[in-house]
Structures are given as structure tokens and as C-alpha cells.
Amino acid sequence: MKSEDFLKHLLDELRALPSETEWCEFKVSNCKPQEIGEYISALSNSACLHEKDHAYLVFGIETGTHVIKGTKFQPRKEKVGNEELENWLATQLNPRIDFEIIEFKYENFPIVLIKIDPSNTRPVAFRSTKYIRVGSYKKKLSDHPEKERKIWERTNKKVFEKEMAAHNCSGDEVLGLLDYKKYFSLIGLPFTSNPDFILEKFIAEKLIVKNRDRFNITNLGAILFASNLEAFEGLARKSVRVIIYKGKNRLHTVKEKNGRKGYAAGFEELIQYISDQLPTNEEVGKALRRQVKMYPEIAVRELIANALIHQDFRESGTGSMVEIFDDRMEISNPGRPLISTMRFIDHNPQSRNEKLAHFMRRTNICEERGSGIDKVVSQCELFQLPAPEFLAGENSLKAILYSQRHLKRMSRKDKIRACYFHCCLKYVSNELMTNTSLRDRFKIEKRNYAIISRIIADSIGEKLIKDFDPSNKSRKFAKYIPIWA
């Protein structure tokens, strides 16, 4: 709770406004629940439109004159049916924005101040109707399409990491919600138990924001270092789900686990758990046999990190997921990729969440920009696995690692995909693909070069690769580059 001096100062600032603005409304005691809800919708949308940090609905101030009158409104005692007013209002808003009802006295006059967050993801509706302030009047947003369009534009420009996951926390609450020990471990600093120093570091990293003598935890801070993501209402569904199936389909689930920690705090534990679930192959050496994991750890780490970093946090009710089958591993995240899946190797990745991505790279959780998918493809070749597959859905991306499969058991599509990615990998390594290099990739003997020539011809036919030198008529010494090169 904010101090009374702070609240008095805030009220003086609001009363000093020349007239009621579109993001601030004064009333004395008119407190019908339906009307309050409509004003919360209107003021939230107006605050977004005018790029304000908050909107305010104040009871106890005379409209127009801004003279302090005091109010008879007592929100804590108000109910709608058997439900408390505040909870009823919250359940009728879509999306559920944060608002705070504050009661205090100004020179013995009772004041009620409702502090309202601006709309973040889309225009806010109350009981399925969206409202807006036009001057000092409350109107339906549908009657003002130009304002609705601007709100959509504003919300689309909002940066997820800078938004707040928790408000008005004490220092002790921050240290209980965020895993500060893991933070110091990851950034390579000696651990300290000095709470003031820890909070200062969190502020400098923009994991929290100081608000007078209290703190707000940013989405960046929560998604990276939450001790338990379920403690943050807006992020509870963003934990990573790991599901292990029996067989090659989803009919029989063996086990399922939700990772509750923030992505940085819980990444190594998540990777270890997944590694423990993966099938193994027996590798025969000169004198010893040993069990090796079916999928290279570097590829698994990078694909999971990418799923976390590049997801669209605006897609509500869903998060990243790892599914393990007998013959493959699927890693999916919400949000359609910002670049073509066919350009993942050569193109610098475009992330919706740059601050999150930067921190994950800074702590070596994932590879440097632009090198991660190269390593995934390279490792699949080294382990003699089919090429990974990337499937873009309407609002999702799925990366698939396939278990070992001999060339004879690969489909035409598998062979062409492997050829294309091999060609891309050679090109970004400043080399060129040849029949010989592709034979080496598949471990095919020289006498079977015709099989590889067929795969290359099919890939050219699909317009995925092309001749480096079309004037060269010798197929024996032909070299190839990706179609986009």
C-alpha cells in the first residue's frame, strides 16, 4: 500500500489537470457496479490510446470544479449478488487488466481512487462491450473505429518484457518470488545475501522496477527467474510442458511434467530431465560398447532455447512444449516464425523478445545469434540422423528431431530436406555442396553416386538448390548452392 503522503500528492496532481481528461474521471458518490466497470474499460483503453502509464477513476471529487467533497462510496462493503465488487469487476473484464482500489483520507475527506492499467494486448471490454472516453464522455468503442484502430496499433507495439508481472511488492516479496541465487550463479558473480545489493542488481538488469518504496516485477524478471511461474497469474501457462509417449503417436502417455521455474533459473534442470527421458543407441568402439543418447545434446538445447526465446507471449493459454515419441522428438512454441523456416540457417533470427534472447545468450544458455540452427543441422549430420524439420502452423512453430534412419528407409521428402540443409550448411561455411560431400553426409559408398545424383536432381526440381556454375556441363564436378544464394 502506498503512503498517505504519496496518495495526497497524486490526488493534487490529478486535481490540477485543467479539466477531466480521457484517462481520468472524477465523481462524488455515483457508484453503480455496471457503470464502474464501463469506466474501467473506457479509461484503460483511453490510457493506452494516450500512452499513459495508468488511468484513474476518483470518487470524492466534484466533477468540473475538482473541489474535494469526500465520498460515501465504500467499495470493500459493496457486493454484486454474493460476490465482492472488486472480484466481480475483475471477472467481467476481457482481457483481465490489473486495477487497484485504494481508500484513504484527504484532510478528513474519504477518497476512493481506482488506479487502472492501460490495455496491453487488445482493447478492454466490460461484459463483452468495449468502451472509450471521448472528451469527458464515455462511449462505445465500436462507434469510434479510428480510435479502436489506434489502440490495436499501440498494443501491437508494446514490448512484453517491459510489462509488469507483479505490482507493489516489498523487497522481501521480490526475493521470495525470484531465484536470486541462480541469477548470481549464471552471471558469474559471487553470491551475496545483502538484499539491498540484490535489488539494485535486479533494477539495473530491468528485472524489477522501483516504485517509491515498493517494487514491480517485470515480465522479463519473472519469465527468467521465477521461483515458481504459477505465482504470476499472467505467466502461469508459460511453463514448459514435457510429455513422453509410448509408441509413435499420442494415444498412450507415459508421463508428463511441467517446469515451474523461470527459463534461466530452470533451464539446466529442464535439459537434464529431458536427457534422462531420451532413448539411447549402442555405439561399438574398438574394445568397448557404450550407450549414447539418440539425439545430440547441443541440438536439443538449442531447439528448446529457441522455442522459449522466439515464442509469442501474446498467444494466451499456451506455452512451449516438448513431446518425446519412440521415433522422434517434437519441440513446439506458440507464435508463427517471423522468417521462413527455409531460411533458418542463413538468416539472422528475428525475435519478438529481444531482451529475453539477449539474456539467454549472455548466460550461454543458447548459441550466439545466427549460429544455433547451423549447429543443430551439423549435429544431426554428425549423428547420422535425418535432417531436422521445421513446421510453421497458423500460430505456432514445431521443430522435429528424427531418430536414426538409414537412407533406404527415408522418404523422398526426407532426402530432399537433408540435401537442402546440407547445401545451406556448406554455403554458410563458405564451401559448396558436391555429390561427394552429400555422399559423405549419408555415408554412401562412391560406387552408389547415382543414388545421390537422383536426390540432387529431385532437390533442383523442387527449386531448393541450383547449380553454382550452370555453364559447367560436367556432372562429375558439379557444385551446388541454395536457391536463394
N, C-alpha and C positions, 0 to 999 in steps of 0.2 A: 504494500500500500504506500502510495506517495505521501510525503509530508504535507501537513496542512498549509505551510508557507508556500510550498510549490503549487498546490491547488489554487490558493488565492492569487498567486502571481499569474497562473494560467488563465483564471477567470477574468482578471483585469485585462489581459491581452485580448481575450475574446470580446469583452465588452467594449474595448477601444476600437474595434472594427467599425468603419463608417456606417455600415448597415448590415443586415443579415446577408451573409454570403451563401453561395450554393453549397458550401461544405460545413456550415454552422447554422443551427436553428435554435432560437430561444423560445421558451414557453414558461408559463407560470405553473399551472396545475392540470392542464388538459392532458390526461394520461391514459387514454383508451389503448388497450394492448394492440389492437389491429393497427391503429394509427402509428403507434411507436414502431412497430415492425416495418410499416411502409416507409417511415422516415429513416430507419436504419438502412434499408435498401437504397433509398434516394441519396442519402448523404454519402454512403460508401461509394456508390457509382460516381457521384459528383467529385469526391475526393480523388478518385482515380483520374477522372477527366481533367482535373486541375492540378494533378501531380502533387497532392498534399500527402503528408505522412499519416494524417488522421483526419477524421471528421468528428463533429461534436453536436450532440443534442443536449441542451442545457435546460433544466427545469428550475424555476425560481427567479427568472429574469424577464422583465416585461418586454414584449415584442416592440420594436421600433425605438423606444427610449433607452433600452438597456439598463433601466433602473432596477436595483435589487429589490425584490418583493418577498423572496422566500417562497417555498412550495409546500403544499400538503401531500404531495406525492411521496409515497413510501414503497419503493419497488420491492424491498425484501418481504413485504407483507402481502404483495399483490399475487393473486393466483388466477390462472385460466383453467377452469374446471378444478381438478385436484392437483394441477401442475404449477410449480413455481414459475413466475413470469419470465425470469431470465432464461431458464431452461426451455420454456415454451418458445420464446423468441428465437433461440439458437436453432431449435429443430425445424423451424419454419423457413429458415434462410437457406438458399441454394445458389452458389456453394456456401458452405458454413464459414463465414468470416469471423474473425475474433473481434469481440467488443467487450468493454469493461464498464460496469455500472459502479459509480463512485458517489458515496454520500458524505457530505461534510458541511460545516457551518462557516458562513462568511459574516462576521460581525453579528453573530447570533441568528442570522437568517439561514434556514435549512436550504441547501442546494443539492440537486441531483445532477450529476454530469455523466453522460454516456459517451465514452470515447470509442470511436469506431474505426477499424482498419479499412483502408481502401480496397476495392475489389482487386484480386490478384490474377485470377485465371480467366474470368469472364464476367459479364455484368451480373450483379447480385439480384436475385428475385426473392420476394417475400410471398409465400403461399402461391407460388407459380407466376406471380406478376412482378415485372421489373419496373422500378421507379427511378426518377431523376429529378433534380431540382432545376427549375428554370427561373432565374431570379430568386424571388422569395417564395415561389410556388412549387408544390410537389405535383409532378405529372407522371403519367405512364411513359416509360421509356419507348415503348412501341410507337408512340405518337411523334417521336423525335429521332428518326432513323440516322440522321447525320451525327447526333451525339452518341448513339449506340455504336456506330462505325468507329468513332474515335476511341471509345472505351476499348473495343476489341483491339485496335491498333496499340493502345497503351499497354494492355495486359500482355500482348504478344511480345512486347519489348522488355518486359520485366525479367530480371535475372534471378533465377531460382536460388542460387547460393546466397544472395544478399537478403533474401526474405527471412522472416523470423519463424523459428520452430517453437520457441518458448519465450514468454514475456515476463518481465518483472520478477526475475529470480534473485535470490540472495546469493552472495558468494559461495556459501556452503552448499546451496542447492545446485549451483553450476558445477561444483567439484563432485557432487554426487551423481549428476546426470552425464558428465563427460569423463572419459577414461584418460585423465591427465598423465598417469604413469606411462601409458602406451605412447602418448604424444612425445614425451621426452625421450623415450627409447627410439622412436622412429626418426626423430630429427637429430639424434646423436648428441644430445646434451645430458650432462649429469643430472640425475633426479634431485629435486628439492621439494621439501614439504612446506615451504613458505607459501601460504595461499595467495598473498598479495602479488608475489612474483609470478606465480602460475597464471593468475587472472590477467596480469599485464601482458604476458606472452600470448594468451588467448586473444586479447584485444588487438595486439599487433598483427596476429595471424588472421584477424577478422572472423574468428570462430565465435566470438561474442561481441556485443556492443554495450558500452556502458550507458546507462540511463539514470542520471543523477547518482543515487547511492545503490541502485539496483542494476541488473544486467538482463539483456535479451540474448538468447542463444540463436545464432543464425542457422539456416538450413545447412550451410557448409559445415559448421561446427558439429551439428547433430549427426549428419549423414556420415561424417568421417569418424567421429569419436564417441558416439553414444554408447554408454554402458549397456543400454537396452533401448532399441529403437521404438519399442512399444510404449515407452514413456512419452513419446512425441506423437500426438494424435495424427498429425498430417503425414507422418513418415512411417507409421506402423506397418503399412503394407509394402514398404520398400525394402524389407529384409530379403535376403537371398534364400530361395527355396531349393533344396536338393532332394530329388526323388530318384530312387533306384527301383527299376522294374525287373521282373523275371521274364526273360524272353525278349522278343523284338518288337513288342507292342505295349500299350498301356493297360492291358487287361488285368495284370496282376502286379500290384505294388508291394515291394519287399519292405521298404522303409522310406520315411520322409522326415526331413529335418529343416527347420527354419533357423537361419543365422540371425541372431538378435542383435549382435554388436554392430557398431558403425563400420563402414567399409575398411577404413585404415586400421582401426582397432582390432577388427576380427579377421583380416584377410589371411594371415598365415594359418590361423586355426581353421578357416574355411578350406583352404587349399589342402591342408593335411587331412582333413576329414574326407574330402573328395578323393584324394590319392589313395586313402585306405579302402575306398569302395571300388576302385577300378580293377578290372580283370588284368591278369598277368600272362605273359608268354615265357616260355622256357628258352633261354639263349644258351647254346652249346659252344663252349670255348675249346681250347686245345686240351685242357685237362679237367675243367670244371664246368658244371652246369649252374646257371643262376636264373632266378626269376626277375624279369623286368616288366615294368608297367606297360600296358597296351598302348598308352598314349604318352608322348613326351611331356614332361612336366612344364617345360618352357611354353609349349603351345597351350596347355591347359591354363596356366597362369595368365598368359597374355589375353586369351579369349575371354576369360572371366573378368579380368580387369577392364577390358574393352566394353563388355556388357554393362558393367557398373558405371563406367565413365560416360558412355555415349547414350544412355537411356534418356527417354523423355519423361521427366518427373511430373509433367502436366497430365500424363495419362494416369488417371486415378484408378485405385482399386487393383493395381497390378504392379509387379516388380520383376527383377531378374530371376531367372530360373535355370537350374542345371538338372538335366534328366539323363540318367545312365541306363542304357539298354545293353543287351548281350553283344550287339554288333556295332554300336555307335554311341556317341555322346553328343547331346544337343544342348547348346547354351543360348538362351534367348533373353531378350530385353525389350521393354516397351519403347516404341518410337521408331518410325521409319528412318533409315540412314540418310544423312544429308548428302552423300555422294553415292554413285553407282557401286554396287557390290563388285563389279568387274574391275574397278579401279582402286580397290583397297590396297594393292601392293605399291603402286607408284605414286598415289596421291596422298599428300599430307592430310591426315584425318581432320574433319571439321567437327568440333564438339559443341553440343548445346551447353556444356557445363565446363567452361574453360578453367575456372578456379579449382574445381574438383579434380580435373585432369592434371593440372599443374602440380597439385599437392601429391597426387598418387605417383607421378613421375619423379618428383623431388625426393620422395622417400623410397625410390627404387621398387615400388610395388609393381610397376609396369615399365615397359621399354620407353626409350626416348621417342619423341614424335616421329611418326612415319616409318619406324623400323620394326614395329611389333608384328604386323601381319607377314612381313618378309620372313621373320624367324619362325612363325607358325608354319608357313609353307615349306621352308627349308627343313624344319624338323620332321615334318610329315614325309618328305623325300628321304631323309636320313633313316627314319624308322621303317621305310618301305610301306607306308600307308597310302591309301588313296588320297587324292588332294582334298583338302577341306572344302566344304560347300557353304555358301552364304546365301540365305534366302530372305528377301525383303517382303514382308507382308504389308497390309494396308497401314497398320500402326505398330509394326514390330520388326525385329531382325532376329534371325536364327542362324547360328554358326554350328556346323556339324563336323565332328571328327569321326571318321570311319575306322573300324578295326582292320587288321591286315587282310588283304585280299589279293590273290595272285592275278596277274594281268588277264589270264584266261577267264577269270570269274568277274572281271569288271565289265560293266555295261559300256556301250558306245559313249554315252553321256559322261561316265566316269573317266574314260580315256581322254576324251576331248578336254574335259576340265583340267585334268592333270597336265596335259600338253600345254594348254593356255597358261596356267600358273607357272609351269617350268619356264616357258618363254618369257613371261613377265619377270621372273626371278633372275634369269640370265641378263635381261635388259637393264634392270636397275643395278646389277652388279657390274655393269659396263662390259658385258660379254654378249655373245649371240648364241641362240639355240641352233643346234645341228642335229642330224639324225643320230650321230654318235652320242651327243650329250643326253638326248632323250632315251637312247638305249641304256645308258648308264643309270639314268633315273629309274628305269623299270628293271634294271639288272637283266637285260636281254642280250643274249649272245650275238656276236656280229653277223653270224650266218642268218639270223632272223631279222635283218634290217628291213625286209619288206613289210613286216608287221608294223614297224614304227613309221615307215613311209605312208602306210594306209592311215594311221592316226593323224599324221601331219596333214595329209590331204583332206581328211574329214574336218580338221580344225580350220583349214583355209576355207573350205566350203561353208563353214558356219560363220565366216568372217570374224574370226577371233585372232588369227595371226596372218602374216603375209611374208612374202619373200623380201629379204633385205636388199637383194640386187636382182630385180626382175629380168635384167638383160642376161644374167648368167643362165645358160641352158643346161649346165651340168647339175643333175640332181645329187650326184655323189658329194659335191662340195657346197651344196646349197646351205644358206643360213637364213634364219627367220627372226622376225621381231613382232611384237604385239601389234594388233591392227591400229591402235591409237598412236603408235610411235611415229 
